[in-house]
Amino acid sequence: MPRARRPVFLNLARIRYPVGAVASIGHRISGVLLVLALPFAVLALERSLSGEAAISSLLEAVRSPAGRAAMVLVAWACAHHLFAGIRHLVSDAGIGASLAASRRSAHAVLITGALVAAAAALLP
């Protein structure tokens, strides 16, 4: 009697994804983060129009460690989503559709997103 095959645990952390997949997954994650940040952006706009005291409290919240981390995350999400979207649009037009060019553009998207986040983290 043949031995029954048991289900194998698939450890997603050990799978090595291609750089294009990482850029694509990052594009989706950044889009979700931007949608989730939208109510907070509207709240910040409302507070900024309320008066000087509201602006001061808003700036105090943004300058806190949690606010700073949120701003860095939103900066990364904006940059990554923008550059990955441009990459997809250009690729859909047939430019840079080869494997080597696609890998280079995916690396460029990941690097520029990280550089924007690092710049946001270093700003006073």
Secondary structure, DSSP 8 states (H G I E B T S, - for coil): -----------TTT----HHHHHHHHHHHHHHHHHHHHHHHHHHHHHHTT-HHHHHHHHHHHHSHHHHHHHHHHHHHHHHHHHHHHHHHHHHTTTT-SHHHHHHHHHHHHHHHHHHHHHHHH--
